[in-house]
Amino acid sequence: MTDFEDKLLEILSKVLLLEKNAISDDLRRKDFEAWDSMAHLIIVSEIENEFEIFFEDEEVIDLWTVGDIKKVLSTKLSP
């Protein structure tokens, strides 16, 4: 697991009130009640603050799974 993945799991665990080991790449926001629109915005905000990045509106809308978040985040953190 990379450093950014560990930090991401910390954020998701805190916001969604889940144990880290319960979070997988295929966890979908539409299938998980706690991941509502407010939680989604908090997750995005926490990620932006932690990694000092910015998500475009279109990117925020397209984040449906933990895997989606990892993919976009890894792109933004690439040199």
C-alpha positions in Angstrom: 0.0 0.0 0.0 1.4 3.4 -0.9 1.6 6.4 1.4 -1.2 8.2 -0.4 -3.5 5.1 -0.2 -2.9 4.9 3.6 -3.8 8.6 4.0 -6.8 8.1 1.8 -8.0 5.2 3.9 -7.6 7.3 7.0 -9.9 10.0 5.5 -12.5 7.5 4.3 -12.5 5.7 7.6 -13.0 8.9 9.5 -15.7 10.3 7.3 -17.6 7.1 6.7 -17.1 5.7 10.2 -15.7 2.4 8.8 -12.7 0.3 9.8 -9.9 0.7 7.2 -10.0 -3.1 6.4 -13.7 -2.7 5.5 -12.9 -0.2 2.7 -12.2 -1.7 -0.7 -11.7 -0.2 -4.2 -15.2 -1.3 -5.2 -17.1 0.4 -2.4 -19.7 2.5 -4.2 -21.2 5.7 -2.9 -24.7 4.8 -4.2 -24.6 1.4 -2.5 -23.4 2.7 0.9 -25.9 4.8 2.8 -23.4 6.7 4.9 -21.7 8.0 1.7 -24.3 10.6 1.0 -23.9 13.9 -0.8 -22.6 15.6 2.4 -20.1 12.9 3.2 -19.0 13.0 -0.5 -18.2 16.7 -0.2 -16.4 16.2 3.1 -14.3 13.4 1.6 -13.4 15.6 -1.3 -12.5 18.6 0.9 -10.4 16.4 3.3 -8.5 14.9 0.3 -7.9 18.4 -1.2 -6.6 19.6 2.2 -4.5 16.6 2.9 -2.8 16.3 -0.5 -2.9 20.1 -1.4 -4.7 19.4 -4.6 -7.9 20.7 -6.2 -10.6 18.6 -7.9 -12.5 20.1 -10.8 -16.3 19.9 -10.6 -16.5 17.3 -13.3 -14.0 15.1 -11.3 -16.0 15.4 -8.1 -19.2 14.2 -9.9 -17.3 11.2 -11.5 -16.0 9.9 -8.2 -18.3 6.9 -7.6 -16.0 4.4 -6.0 -12.9 4.3 -3.8 -11.1 3.0 -6.9 -12.2 6.1 -8.8 -10.8 8.3 -6.1 -7.5 6.4 -6.1 -7.2 6.7 -9.9 -7.8 10.5 -10.0 -5.6 11.1 -6.9 -2.7 9.1 -8.3 -2.9 11.1 -11.5 -2.9 14.4 -9.6 0.0 13.3 -7.4 2.2 12.1 -10.4 5.1 14.4 -11.2 
